[in-house]
């Protein structure tokens, strides 16, 4: 890949290079753009466009392949870098508004001349010019194959959802996973002084933050930017929990649940752990910003050593991210039986190890951002039996059109 780090780049070129790097397994899209290209795309709106094109192309890859095959008239046989560029162009045309085709075609051809063979440049130009005269649509029927193409998910995931939720709810979940909700912030101050609209949920105070004020709000200790789902799950679990003296947040980064725990139980002594210095650094930055004290440690959740016992252990375990797939575009393409099984084994190890640190009458709050039963209800039932724990109150929230993420939470305690 040619070095473009000495000059500014266009958002479409940066998007192409970011998606290509992700496809090659070199890094995540957001990491690539934020670390390598943020300073080379001076305007915020251009950086946002680069992120949208790269993430959206990754997210809708199955749909884009269908569009491409229909336009070409046969199954594509392109090199990875060629298919990547074609897909970024098709994403802009079929999924973004207000970008004229001539602008997409001109810039895509310019990028192709720089990174691809001349034969592909001609092919790309011909395909893009062909779009206006070619009627192409995605399948409407509700088979699992059609759902996989229309909403762009692996068949494995769709089969899981159909088995758990049925066809109508599965469609709603898939659609929500392709839609961005409003940017929300949990309110940490007096609601009467909030200059923003409130999210319509009577159980928790969340403000809807306009896009041009997200950075300002993110720097304010009066708010914590997060979706309503983790905040709702924490509040739900806290409804029946007596005030704990010691709280351990086992997989803490970036620290949102630790901050929520402090706000719920301001007198509790806080401990936060995560797997790397980088992750615990994110936690430290957050608690410093919010003026919160916590004892920090770095260890794998299944290997943490501690002489302490805790009244409350928050266990937001690594999971499939199936409730937050819009935000993590690469995650959907890792959804397969082997990866889910590996995650479940890790979840079980962390949960089993955490039980060693639980005080009598203490609780473990097991949490995920998954919507799959095998990572949630089924796993909790299995492990509770093995560990001698009782299953208490639980709540699952599914992704929806209003902007809620998916997630699960359950309280576990010693029998």
PyMOL commands that set and color helices and strands:
alter all, ss='L'
color gray80, all
select helices_A, chain A and resi 11-23+29-40+44-59+61-72+80-95+101-115+118-133+144-151+155-176+191-193+211-218+228-238+256-264+277-290+331-334+337-357+373-375+377-387
alter helices_A, ss='H'
color red, helices_A
select strands_A, chain A and resi 183-187+206-209+223-225+246-249+269-274+295-298+310-316+358-368+389-397+407-414
alter strands_A, ss='S'
color yellow, strands_A
deselect
rebuild
show_as cartoon
